[in-house]
Amino acid sequence: MSEPRYDGRHACRFDPARVATPAFVVDEGLLADNLAILAGVKERTGCKILLALKCFAMFSVFPLLRQTLDGVCCSSPHEARLGRDEFGREVHSFAAAYSADDIAQLAATSDHLVFNSFGQWQRFRSLAEEKAKTAGRAIAFGLRINPEHSEGAAPIYDPCAPGSRLGIRRADFRTDLLDGIGGLHWHNLCEQDADCLERTVAAVERGFADILPRMAYVNFGGGHHITRPGYRLDLLVDIVNRFRERWRTQVYLEPGEAVALNAGYLVTTVLDVVRADMPVAIVDASVPAHMPDVLEMPYRPHIVGSGEAGDKAWTCRIGGLSCLAGDVAGVYSFDRPLVPGDRLVFTDMAIYTMVKTNTFNGVQLPSIVRYRPEDDRFFSVRRFGYEDFKTRLS
């Protein structure tokens, strides 16, 4: 009987005192665990799985990821270039709109270029074909559709919310302009299970049944929490297999979060404890600079060894070191009062957090560290300093 999978949601298997803070630490063993689940989905369905660089773009681990994943999906010329240079497999690109300069760059790096409107497709098709030919590349084209089916995500993360600028609605779909289009793409999920995908696929089939037989591939987008404990893997496999059999088309998935879910940490040090309405521990990290999704989502990140307010002996608020009054992660409880020098480890910090960091207030960007559990070794990937702050400015 195999050992149970290590759970990186509430603990870490390294000593945080060994890490200079602030630092993002990615556990390569947990990445490998996630990849094994994704590999199983591929094996059972024949689907292809892409890494969404908007979610996780730590290219030092691309050699590990490309052993399982089929390529990357990108949202800009810079991401596409990173995918081409560092991942080395399929590159799929989509943006809400392109400039002529974007097209010139993307045609030289992308295998699949997806348009958000028929207007952009008509405007840029010839330029994309010309630039791809000049670069000696074959390029395929797709369109993003809006299935007009929401699954309860927060409005800021719902591409099918009323008024969304993302994807072509059926009422605006031009079947007379499909020459040269080989794929459809949609995205409407956010950290959701396979039942949400099942209802979305049904909505797509109702709205685009006459279009699907003409497509070489269909991309189900991202938001699939495939590697989350309890995710309905069998249902996902059944949905993909039924779709492939019915429409005779290749299926792609872009589960950005699932690739590095629960595999990364932000290690911080308590700098001070001050008194307000309750004790406030200030750490050497910043929520708006290093964990912006905590404020945008919003959500309360877990800290290893902590509980909800009142669960443990001592309750406090955790705040960052910036000048923003709202630089607060939330209220937590601990077995004992925190003191300067204590290490706090925030969990599930590889996805989105690392790609969204900024230098607000000139705060120190967290270092990037890889941890290899089989021999308990750390590998420093990148340390940031003054020049990284200065060169982003004028």
ABEGO torsion letter per residue (X at the ends): XBBBBBBAAABBABBAAABBOBBBBBBAAAAAAAAAAAAAAAAAAGBBBBBBAAABABAAAAAAAAAABAEBBBABAAAAAAAAAAAGBBBBBBBABBBAAAAAAAAAABABBBBABAAAAAAAAAAAAAAAAAAGBBBBBBBBBBAGBBAGBBAAABAABBGBABEBBAAABBAAAABGBABBBBBABBGBBAAAAAAAAAAAAAAAAAAAAABABBBAEBGBBAABBGBBAAAAAAAAAAAAAAAGBBBBBBBAAAAABGABBBBBBBABBBBBABBBBBBABBAAAABAAAAAOBBBBBBBGBBBBGABABBBBBBBABABAABBAEBBBBABBBBBGBBBBBBGAABGAAAABBABGGBBBBBBBBBBAAAGBBBBABBBBAAAAAAABX
